[in-house]
Amino acid sequence: MRLSLRLGCRTLPDVESANVVADLEGREAPDEVVLIGAHLDSWDLGTGAVDDGAGVAMVMETLRLLKALDLRPRRTVRGVLYMNEENGLRGAKAYAQAHAAELHRHVAALETDSGGGRPTGLSATVGPGGLELLQDLAGLLRPLGADAVAVGGGGADIEPLHAASIPLLGLRLDSTQYFDWHHSPADTLDKVDPRELALGTAAVAIVAYVLADMPDTLPRPAPPSPAASPRP
């Protein structure tokens, strides 16, 4: 069998874009930051409701809920909506570079970039003893069915923060149908269940508030190992 494909895809020239950053300032240690993030751009075939409009909605709604409930934690909760995740993580790299002088004061970063399904738990890259702390925290998520904690967490946009030994968390979501819609013309708003999206938002809000308000911070992980030198 012979198959011939004619593809019209191409890479267009770069254009200027920007991240969106919003702070809910902490009451006691405003210079210490718990970052919650998602990305604004989508694959060009769809409208990006699942990847990653749902995550953007969770971040924005978390900040709105905390402010509306007058829950001002000890530390600052920072929402970051990254640009250009789909084409090279430019927004993620730009954030890490622009905030390099204060990354030692980032005490945790959580990303939600797995759709809008029901939350199932957290994944985490933390230092010794960090998983035990997170398992205690995850008990608060049990009513949501989201109390599982797995090793090795984060996300594409917060990965550049790993070099600064910032604890990285990922919101784990039911992905049964995620890859049915992901990067396709079917990635539209009708694929997002409002109740499941609300449960995910509740999980982000709880985790963000607790991490920003607890007396101690999560143990910082070791930075990633340097990449092996290429062979000559």
C-alpha positions in Angstrom: 0.0 0.0 0.0 1.2 3.5 -0.8 -0.1 6.6 0.9 0.5 10.2 -0.2 -0.2 13.1 2.1 -0.2 16.7 1.2 0.0 18.9 4.3 -0.6 22.6 4.5 0.8 23.2 8.0 3.6 25.7 8.5 5.2 27.8 11.1 4.4 31.5 10.9 6.7 34.3 12.1 6.7 35.2 15.8 4.5 38.0 17.0 4.6 39.8 20.4 2.4 38.4 23.1 2.2 38.5 26.9 1.5 36.6 30.1 -1.2 37.8 32.4 -0.2 37.9 36.1 -2.5 38.8 39.0 -1.7 38.8 42.8 -3.9 38.3 45.8 -1.5 39.8 48.2 -0.7 37.9 51.4 -1.4 39.4 54.8 1.9 38.6 56.6 4.5 37.5 54.0 3.4 39.2 50.7 6.9 38.6 49.2 6.4 34.8 49.4 4.4 33.4 46.5 2.2 30.4 45.8 1.8 30.3 42.0 -1.2 28.8 40.2 -1.1 28.7 36.5 -2.6 27.6 33.2 -2.0 28.7 29.6 -4.0 31.0 27.3 -3.1 29.8 23.9 -4.6 26.8 22.2 -3.8 24.5 19.3 -4.9 26.1 16.1 -7.5 23.5 15.1 -9.9 24.1 18.0 -11.1 26.8 20.4 -9.1 25.4 23.3 -11.9 24.9 25.8 -10.3 21.7 27.1 -6.7 22.7 26.4 -6.4 24.9 28.3 -9.5 27.2 28.7 -10.7 25.0 31.5 -7.4 25.5 33.4 -7.5 29.3 32.8 -11.1 29.4 34.2 -9.9 27.5 37.3 -7.1 29.9 38.0 -9.3 33.0 37.5 -12.2 31.6 39.6 -9.8 30.6 42.4 -8.6 34.2 42.8 -12.2 35.4 42.6 -13.4 33.0 45.2 -10.7 33.8 47.7 -11.3 37.5 47.3 -15.1 37.2 47.4 -14.8 35.1 50.6 -12.3 37.5 52.1 -9.8 34.7 52.5 -6.5 36.5 52.5 -3.8 33.9 53.3 -0.4 34.5 54.9 1.4 34.5 51.6 0.6 35.9 48.2 -1.4 33.7 45.8 -0.3 34.6 42.2 -2.3 33.6 39.2 -0.3 33.3 36.0 -1.9 32.8 32.6 1.0 31.8 30.3 1.2 32.6 26.7 2.7 30.4 24.0 2.7 27.0 25.8 1.8 25.3 22.5 4.7 26.6 20.5 7.9 26.5 22.6 6.9 27.5 26.2 7.9 31.0 25.5 5.7 32.5 28.2 7.0 30.0 30.8 10.6 30.7 30.0 9.9 34.5 30.0 8.2 34.3 33.4 11.2 32.4 34.9 13.6 34.9 33.5 11.6 38.0 34.4 11.2 36.8 38.0 14.6 35.2 38.5 15.5 37.5 41.4 12.5 36.4 43.4 12.2 32.7 42.6 13.7 31.8 45.9 10.6 33.3 47.5 8.2 31.2 45.4 7.2 28.5 47.9 5.1 26.3 45.5 3.7 26.3 42.0 0.6 24.4 40.8 -0.5 24.0 37.2 -3.8 22.9 35.8 -3.4 21.8 32.1 -5.2 18.5 31.9 -8.7 19.5 30.8 -11.9 20.2 32.8 -12.6 16.7 34.0 -13.4 15.6 37.6 -10.4 16.1 39.9 -8.8 12.9 41.2 -5.8 14.3 43.2 -2.4 15.9 43.0 1.0 15.0 41.6 4.0 16.5 43.2 7.8 17.1 42.9 8.8 18.1 46.4 11.7 17.5 48.9 12.0 14.9 51.6 8.8 14.9 53.8 6.8 16.9 51.3 4.6 14.0 50.1 3.5 13.4 53.7 2.5 17.0 54.1 0.6 16.9 50.9 -1.2 13.7 51.9 -2.5 15.5 55.0 -3.6 18.4 52.8 -5.3 16.1 50.4 -7.6 14.9 53.1 -9.4 18.2 52.6 -10.0 17.1 49.0 -11.6 13.8 50.0 -15.2 15.1 49.7 -14.3 16.0 46.0 -12.9 12.5 45.4 -9.5 14.1 44.8 -7.3 12.9 47.7 -4.8 10.8 45.8 -1.2 12.1 45.8 1.4 10.8 43.2 5.1 11.3 42.9 6.4 13.4 40.0 4.2 16.5 39.4 4.2 19.8 37.8 3.4 20.9 34.2 5.0 22.3 31.1 4.7 25.9 32.1 6.0 25.6 35.6 8.8 23.2 34.7 11.3 26.1 34.2 10.8 26.8 37.9 12.3 23.4 38.8 15.8 24.8 38.4 15.1 27.1 41.3 14.0 24.1 43.5 10.4 25.3 43.7 8.0 22.6 44.8 5.9 21.7 41.7 2.3 20.4 41.8 -0.1 19.3 39.1 -3.8 19.0 39.4 -4.8 15.4 38.3 -8.1 15.2 36.5 -10.1 12.4 35.0 -8.7 12.2 31.5 -10.9 9.4 30.1 -12.0 11.6 27.2 -9.3 14.2 27.2 -7.4 12.9 24.3 -10.6 12.4 22.3 -10.7 16.3 22.1 -7.1 17.4 22.7 -5.5 19.2 19.7 -8.5 18.7 17.5 -11.4 20.7 16.0 -13.6 19.0 18.7 -11.9 20.9 21.5 -14.9 23.2 22.1 -16.9 24.4 25.2 -19.6 21.7 25.0 -16.9 19.2 26.1 -16.6 20.9 29.5 -19.0 19.7 32.2 -19.8 22.7 34.5 -20.0 20.6 37.6 -16.7 18.9 37.0 -15.1 22.2 36.2 -16.4 23.6 39.5 -15.0 20.6 41.4 -11.6 21.2 39.9 -11.7 24.9 40.8 -12.6 23.9 44.4 -9.5 21.7 44.5 -7.2 24.4 43.2 -8.7 27.0 45.6 -8.3 24.7 48.6 -4.7 23.7 47.8 -3.7 27.3 46.9 -5.1 28.7 50.2 -3.6 26.0 52.4 -0.1 26.3 50.8 -0.3 30.0 51.1 -1.5 30.0 54.7 0.2 27.2 56.5 3.0 28.2 58.9 5.7 26.2 57.2 6.4 25.7 53.5 6.8 22.5 51.5 10.4 21.1 51.4 12.1 22.2 48.2 13.1 19.5 45.8 16.6 19.2 44.3 17.0 20.9 41.0 16.9 18.7 37.9 20.1 16.9 36.9 22.0 18.6 34.1 21.4 17.1 30.7 24.1 14.8 29.6 26.6 16.3 27.2 25.9 15.4 23.6 28.3 13.0 22.0 31.0 14.5 19.9 
